[in-house]
Each structure stands twice: as C-alpha cells, then as structure tokens.
Amino acid sequence: MALVKFDNVATNKYDVEVSVDAKTFNDACDKAYKKNVKKINVPGFRVGKAPRKIIEKMYGATVFYDDAIEAVYPKALSEAIEEAKLDVIAVEALEPVEANTEKGLVFKATCVTKPVVTVKDYKGIKATKTVKTIAAAEVNAEIDKMRERNGRMVTVEDRATKTGDTVNFDFTGAVDGEPFDGGEAENYTLKIGSGQFIPGFEEQMVGKKVGEEFDVKVTFPEEYHAEDLKGKEAVFTCNIHEIKATELPAADDEFAKDVSEFDTLKELKADVKAKLVKAQEQMMEVEVENQLLDTVVENMEGEIPEVMYEKRIDELARDFEYRLSSQGMNMDMYMQYTGMDQKAIREQFRPQAEKQVKTRLALEKIVELENIEPSEEDIEAEYNKLAERYKMEADKVKALVPVEELKKDLAVNKAIDFLKENAEIEEVKVKKTTAKKSTAKKSTKKEDTEDTTEETKEESAETATEEASDAE
C-alpha cells in the first residue's frame, strides 16, 4: 500500500488516493476467483473446475476486480489515512482510478473528517444552583408509597365502587347494536383509574355495586389501533362480580420494622429524608452541568458534518429498538400503534442527537486545550466499575473496551469537572411555604391524626430553622 496524495476538497472533506501493489491485488483477484468459481458455468468444464484465465477470457479480465477491490481497500485505506494523519469519521465514496493485475490498483476515497471546532469563554461561566430543602410532606409521601406497596387487598361488600378499587366484572361491547371482535370478556380484572381502558370507561364504573348491571357509553379515539372502530360510539353492558380495595398498614413503628432495618418510624423517616436529600443534590448538580454545557455549546464554532448527526441518530434508534424489544414490541408494532414512519421516528431523535454531538465536540476541544488526561488509577477504577456493572472479570472488560476509547470518555468527564471548578455558580435558596390547611375530610383514625400533627410540627420547625439561617 502507498499513499499517493490527499487533497482538501471541502470543509471536513478530503479526497485520498491510494495505490495497492500488483502482487497484493493479483492475490485478491485469485481469492475472488476461488470464492466464485463454483457459481460460474463454463462450457467444457465441470462446475467449479474452470481455470481462472479461461473465465477471465470468457467474461472479461475485470470479472473478479469488484470483489478484489472490496477485499483490499479497507486495510489499504486505513493505512493511508493513518499516514496522512486524518481523523476520518466516514467514507462517502470510493472509486477505482486504475486497476489491472500487472500494475496493481489505484483508488480514490472521499473521506469526511472530524470537524475542527473552537470554544470561547469556557472559563468563568455563570450558572445558578437551586437549593431546595426537603419538606416533611415529601417524606410522608414516600412513606405513603411504601404503605401502598405493602397494602393488602380486601373484599368490599358494603359500598359501591370508588376510584382506586379493583373490580372483577363481565362486559359485552357493541357498535350500532352489533358486537365486535375483542369487545367481550368474562371475569376481567381492572383497577379503576388505571387508564387501562379507553377514555370515559373507567369513570362510569364509579358508584356501581356488585350484581348491578349497567351500560357504559364511550367513543373510540380517532387514533385507535383498530381501523373499524376509530371514532365509533360503543355501548358496553357490564356486570360487577367483586370489588376489592387496598387496605394500607398504619404508619407506625411496627410498619417501620416490617419494611426496613429500622426499629422506629422516626428512624425510617430520617433515612427516607437522607435519600431524598441525596437525590435532590444529584439532580441539582445535573441541572448545573446542563447550564454549563449549554453555554459551552453556544460558544462553540465549527461546521459539523451531517453524517455525524446521522450516525448518532442511528445509535439512538438502535437503543430505542432494543428497549422496545425488552417490552415485547418491535419497531413495526410501534409504527403501527403510533402511525409514524421511520423518517418521523428518526426526526424525533434529531434534536437529542445534535445536542449530544455538539456537546461531545466542545468537551473534546476543552480536553485538548487544557491537556486533560485521566490517570492510571482513573482508568483502572473505571474498568473495575464496568466489570462490577456487567458482572464480568476486569480482564475480559479490558479485552472488550479499548483503553484509548475509555481514556477519551474519562477525559471528557474530567472536562465537565473542569468547567464546574472554573464556573461562577450562584446558589439560590427556594423558600418552602408552610402547608395550607387541608380541605379533605378529617381523619378519625388515631394514627392518622398523630401523623398529621407530627408533620405540622416538622414543617414549623423546618420553617423556623430556615428563617433563622436567612437572618444570619
């Protein structure tokens, strides 16, 4: 292989001319002959036995050239690109300039290179960090979620259905008095308010009793998946067999012992609050990072090739298809349900792809300007982290993830840290307002009353502490 020349023909675009010696090209033609000879019929010879020169004489000297070029060009072009010191991200076109077994092959490739960008004013970027305290009501909301997860289903016999109840019922649907496919079921289980049925259906089940037969009148949405039902009015005749409600455990020390390693509800609440504080802090850090990165991208200049966006869209689309498959769907089913085509789906990913490409380019430029490099300890720690995440041995991860790629990713992460260290971040406290009086029906349960009183005390204490802190 030899690099003949390379010319900058447009922004981020080069024509690279490469030569391959006669022996290498001739050997590739011979391999192409051996690969294809069994598929070529030549009069006077058994299938697969015709000599190469006979076939070339019969079909032309260039009969094996396409396969030979396909075989030799990747390695030859890769070596030429390395010699020319080009950072190629895509090959747009490939064409032979000269090809024969006596002189060898000369081909030209049009290569798209990684853009050269500039980033200005990336130090001292101003950002705002919103500091918000965790209110007692938020902690209690998390406790309520835990109670719901640990609730038990009990049969209701003395009242009509409410939103949140789970009912077992029969239904028969009809459009214009005629039953339709999929419109009938027996002993169907539905949680009222879950949104499982078409709009308006579940709301009309509220207030019904066991054994009561009633009609539900609804209109199928225009975007409904069944063509023959789109926009049609339907009547479902229903009969409820059973109503079940979720009975929640009391929020007390016994509950805390049952669902956690803590002995008291107070300890459990303290742990919940600590986790909420940590999550809130992480979210605030992400918000600051996003502000800094948005500013860096705004301050970046450079012409970015369209192929970079398209490649990122390809990756996002593949990830999306993988997530669909994990849910028992595929892209064809998704397009059928949403009415979207491939082009529309790809356009959905474009804003995200463009932002990610620009952000990566800007951060890589900062890595270059600030000579940011991960340490050997950083690299080893990242390999160990990946090994733990994927339940693999570190050596196997190292074989799968090239160290140079890992170093690039770590350097980019360090560039984000550099931006934060050199930014002007203003902390803004969001004052929590005291809880308003509830208009809900007063609880008659002792533990509920105590919990409400405790929450009010906590809210008042937190508000007083904040006001004292602000006064200082």
TABELCOR-V564749 format. One record per run of one state. SS is the DSSP state (2 for helix, 1 for strand, 0 for the rest). FROM is the first residue (numbers start at 1). TO is the last residue. If there is no record, write none. Layout:
# TABELCOR-V564749
ss:from:to
SS:FROM:TO
SS:FROM:TO
This chain:
# TABELCOR-V564749
ss:from:to
0:1:1
1:2:10
0:11:12
1:13:20
0:21:21
2:22:39
0:40:51
2:52:59
0:60:64
2:65:84
0:85:87
1:88:100
0:101:103
1:104:113
0:114:117
1:118:119
0:120:125
1:126:132
0:133:135
2:136:149
0:150:151
1:152:156
0:157:165
1:166:175
0:176:177
1:178:191
0:192:201
2:202:205
0:206:212
1:213:219
0:220:226
2:227:229
0:230:232
1:233:247
0:248:252
2:253:259
0:260:264
2:265:298
0:299:299
1:300:301
0:302:305
2:306:326
0:327:330
2:331:338
0:339:341
2:342:369
0:370:375
2:376:389
0:390:393
2:394:400
0:401:402
2:403:421
0:422:423
1:424:430
0:431:445
2:446:471
0:472:472
